Amino acid sequence: MKNVMRASIISLSSALLIASAISTLAAGSEADFKAAYSAAEAANKEAGALRNQWTVTAAALADAKKAADAGNFDEAVASSKEAEALAKASIFQATSEKEAWKALEIR
C-alpha cells in the first residue's frame, strides 16, 4: 500500500511540475485566458462532484481572475493552468483512493 501511495504522489507531483513548466512558457491573450479558465472551472466542478475540491485550486482560480482583471493575461493563463492541474490532481486523488482504502491493513 505504501508503494502504491508513493507512486501516486510521485506521479501527481510530476504532473504538477510539467503543467507548471508548460504554463510558464505560454504567452496568453484574453481568449487564451478564457479558454484556460473555463477548462480549470470544469475540472474544479468535476472535483466538486467527487467531493474532493482543494482550497488551493480555488485560490489559483481567484489569482487567475485577479490577474485577468488587471490585464495581465500571461499570469492569468498560468494561474488558470495551475488551477486546472490542481483540480485534475484532486480528481486523481479521489478516484485512486476510492478503492485504495480497502487495501489498508488493520492492526
Phi, psi and omega per residue, in radians:
M1 nan -0.719 3.136
K2 -1.085 -0.673 3.129
N3 -1.148 -0.655 3.123
V4 -1.147 -0.802 3.128
M5 -1.114 -0.728 3.138
R6 -1.093 -0.769 3.117
A7 -1.113 -0.682 3.117
S8 -1.114 -0.770 -3.134
I9 -1.148 -0.706 3.133
I10 -1.136 -0.785 -3.134
S11 -1.181 -0.625 3.096
L12 -1.132 -0.788 3.118
S13 -1.093 -0.725 3.125
S14 -1.092 -0.755 3.141
A15 -1.088 -0.727 3.135
L16 -1.153 -0.697 3.124
L17 -1.149 -0.734 3.125
I18 -1.125 -0.772 3.130
A19 -1.078 -0.687 3.118
S20 -1.151 -0.719 -3.138
A21 -1.141 -0.733 3.141
I22 -1.135 -0.742 -3.072
S23 -1.171 -0.517 3.137
T24 -1.346 -0.343 -3.136
L25 -1.441 -0.400 -3.034
A26 -1.524 2.297 3.010
A27 -1.536 2.454 -3.009
G28 -2.066 2.541 2.999
S29 -1.935 3.124 3.118
E30 -1.100 -0.684 3.116
A31 -1.132 -0.699 3.091
D32 -1.083 -0.739 3.121
F33 -1.059 -0.841 -3.101
K34 -1.055 -0.700 3.120
A35 -1.168 -0.805 -3.130
A36 -1.152 -0.711 -3.134
Y37 -1.158 -0.698 3.129
S38 -1.105 -0.747 3.113
A39 -1.122 -0.698 3.127
A40 -1.152 -0.749 3.112
E41 -1.096 -0.717 3.127
A42 -1.088 -0.778 3.119
A43 -1.136 -0.671 3.126
N44 -1.156 -0.650 3.086
K45 -1.139 -0.679 3.097
E46 -1.104 -0.729 3.091
A47 -1.094 -0.662 3.098
G48 -1.112 -0.682 3.107
A49 -1.111 -0.495 3.097
L50 -1.551 0.030 -3.132
R51 1.047 0.755 -3.125
N52 -2.513 0.838 3.068
Q53 -1.389 2.409 3.113
W54 -1.698 2.507 3.132
T55 -1.175 -0.508 3.124
V56 -1.181 -0.470 3.082
T57 -1.182 -0.787 3.108
A58 -1.072 -0.679 3.124
A59 -1.146 -0.716 3.119
A60 -1.157 -0.658 3.078
L61 -1.124 -0.725 3.114
A62 -1.127 -0.711 3.095
D63 -1.094 -0.692 3.126
A64 -1.111 -0.797 -3.136
K65 -1.099 -0.741 -3.134
K66 -1.107 -0.766 3.133
A67 -1.134 -0.698 3.125
A68 -1.153 -0.708 3.111
D69 -1.079 -0.528 3.119
A70 -1.499 -0.038 3.130
G71 1.468 0.130 3.133
N72 -1.630 1.426 -3.019
F73 -1.299 -0.452 3.057
D74 -1.077 -0.858 3.128
E75 -1.160 -0.656 -3.138
A76 -1.118 -0.742 3.111
V77 -1.139 -0.771 3.141
A78 -1.066 -0.776 3.124
S79 -1.166 -0.627 3.097
S80 -1.130 -0.764 3.127
K81 -1.174 -0.614 3.063
E82 -1.120 -0.761 3.122
A83 -1.083 -0.711 3.117
E84 -1.121 -0.757 3.119
A85 -1.090 -0.721 3.107
L86 -1.134 -0.733 3.127
A87 -1.111 -0.735 3.114
K88 -1.151 -0.604 3.085
A89 -1.157 -0.672 3.117
S90 -1.206 -0.578 3.060
I91 -1.149 -0.790 3.100
F92 -1.022 -0.772 3.132
Q93 -1.063 -0.828 -3.099
A94 -1.085 -0.764 -3.099
T95 -1.286 -0.648 -3.127
S96 -1.279 -0.541 -3.123
E97 -1.561 -0.122 -3.134
K98 -1.014 -0.694 3.139
E99 -1.919 -0.307 -3.045
A100 -1.108 -0.509 -3.111
W101 -1.072 -0.441 -3.129
K102 -1.186 -0.394 -3.118
A103 -1.468 -0.103 3.140
L104 -1.140 2.485 3.136
E105 -1.632 2.143 3.110
I106 -1.583 2.234 -3.096
R107 -1.931 nan nan
